Amino acid sequence: MKTKTVWHSGPPPEIGWWPASRYGDINSLRFYDGRLWSESLCEYDPLSMVKLLGNIVAYDQDRIQWTERWWLK
């Protein structure tokens, strides 16, 4: 049975990569640096995009929500 994704506002519990989105997209990944979210990417983006987008600060920080890391389950 599939459980419903629960989205949270505010900062996640630790620095790192999180499923985080403005639109409830579980495949949207962002880096949280302890203060700000990066632009989003997906798990299939090439490493060059990860390095680039992981260092660009996203706009509308207050609209970004995060959920549990699906890759740790």
NULUM-336554 format. One line per 8 residues: number of its first residue (from 1); for each residue x, y, z of N, C-alpha, C. Coordinates in steps of 0.02 Angstrom, whole numbers, plus 50000, padded with zeros to 5 digits. Example, Ala and Ser with C-alpha at 12.3 -4.5 7.8 and 13.67 -1.06 7.14 Angstrom:
REM NULUM-336554
1 = 50660,49716,50390,50615,49775,50390,50660,49835,50390; 50642,49888,50354,50684,49947,50357,50645,50002,50394
***
This chain:
REM NULUM-336554
1 = 50042,49941,50000,50000,50000,50000,50044,50062,50000; 50030,50107,49956,50069,50169,49950,50042,50221,49999; 50087,50254,50036,50067,50305,50083,50068,50373,50049; 50026,50419,50073,50023,50486,50046,50086,50525,50066; 50113,50563,50019,50171,50605,50033,50151,50663,50077; 50187,50673,50131,50175,50729,50177,50228,50782,50164; 50206,50843,50147,50251,50899,50133,50255,50945,50194; 50316,50971,50206,50329,51014,50264,50354,51082,50242
9 = 50333,51134,50278,50359,51201,50268,50418,51211,50315; 50457,51263,50302,50514,51277,50346,50574,51235,50328; 50626,51239,50369,50687,51203,50354,50681,51128,50369; 50718,51087,50331,50720,51016,50347,50765,51005,50407; 50768,50944,50434,50806,50932,50495,50882,50935,50487; 50907,50934,50425,50980,50937,50417,50998,50963,50347; 51060,50983,50340,51088,51006,50276,51092,50947,50228; 51081,50960,50164,51089,50907,50114,51036,50910,50061
17 = 51034,50857,50021,50986,50850,49966,50920,50823,49993; 50865,50855,49970,50798,50836,49991,50750,50839,49932; 50698,50797,49933,50643,50808,49887,50609,50873,49911; 50611,50923,49870,50584,50988,49890,50556,51023,49828; 50496,51050,49835,50461,51076,49777,50412,51131,49796; 50396,51173,49747,50342,51222,49755,50275,51192,49735; 50276,51135,49700,50216,51107,49669,50202,51035,49689; 50233,51010,49741,50221,50942,49764,50250,50888,49719
25 = 50305,50903,49685,50338,50856,49641,50391,50816,49680; 50377,50754,49693,50421,50711,49733,50489,50700,49699; 50493,50709,49634,50555,50700,49597,50597,50763,49591; 50574,50818,49619,50611,50880,49619,50659,50879,49679; 50723,50880,49665,50774,50878,49718,50809,50945,49724; 50822,50965,49786,50855,51029,49800,50905,51019,49856; 50957,51060,49855,51006,51059,49909,50987,51113,49959; 50985,51095,50023,50973,51143,50076,51040,51153,50113
33 = 51063,51216,50115,51129,51230,50144,51128,51251,50217; 51070,51243,50249,51062,51264,50319,51027,51331,50324; 51020,51365,50267,50987,51430,50265,50941,51438,50205; 50965,51416,50145,50929,51426,50083,50926,51362,50041; 50874,51358,49998,50866,51303,49951,50898,51322,49884; 50924,51270,49850,50950,51279,49782,50894,51274,49732; 50910,51288,49669,50864,51273,49614,50854,51198,49611; 50801,51176,49578,50784,51105,49577,50816,51068,49519
41 = 50822,51004,49528,50844,50959,49475,50812,50892,49490; 50822,50844,49445,50794,50777,49457,50851,50727,49459; 50836,50667,49482,50888,50616,49491,50922,50596,49426; 50893,50610,49369,50922,50591,49305,50963,50646,49272; 50966,50704,49303,51007,50758,49274,51081,50739,49277; 51120,50759,49227,51191,50743,49228,51227,50779,49285; 51284,50751,49304,51323,50778,49359,51340,50852,49349; 51352,50872,49287,51367,50943,49274,51309,50988,49295
49 = 51248,50965,49285,51189,51004,49306,51183,51005,49382; 51198,50949,49414,51195,50945,49487,51243,50996,49517; 51304,50998,49491,51354,51046,49516,51331,51118,49505; 51301,51132,49448,51278,51199,49432,51217,51219,49473; 51164,51180,49469,51101,51199,49502,51105,51193,49578; 51147,51149,49602,51155,51142,49674,51186,51204,49706; 51215,51248,49666,51246,51309,49692,51207,51373,49676; 51150,51366,49642,51109,51424,49625,51051,51428,49674
57 = 51043,51485,49706,50990,51495,49755,50923,51502,49718; 50873,51465,49742,50806,51467,49712,50769,51530,49733; 50724,51552,49690,50680,51608,49708,50620,51580,49747; 50580,51623,49775,50520,51603,49813,50536,51550,49866; 50587,51563,49906,50608,51516,49958,50549,51496,50003; 50505,51543,50019,50450,51530,50065,50397,51484,50036; 50397,51471,49971,50348,51426,49940,50374,51355,49933; 50438,51344,49946,50468,51278,49939,50451,51236,50001
65 = 50426,51176,49987,50412,51128,50040,50454,51066,50029; 50468,51030,50082,50510,50970,50078,50472,50910,50106; 50496,50851,50087,50468,50789,50114,50525,50741,50129; 50508,50685,50159,50559,50635,50178,50598,50611,50117; 50659,50593,50127,50702,50568,50074,50680,50497,50054; 50655,50490,49994,50630,50426,49971,50686,50377,49957; 50746,50400,49948,50801,50354,49932,50830,50321,49996; 50808,50341,50054,50832,50310,50116,50786,50255,50142
73 = 50731,50245,50108,50682,50195,50131,50699,50126,50106
***
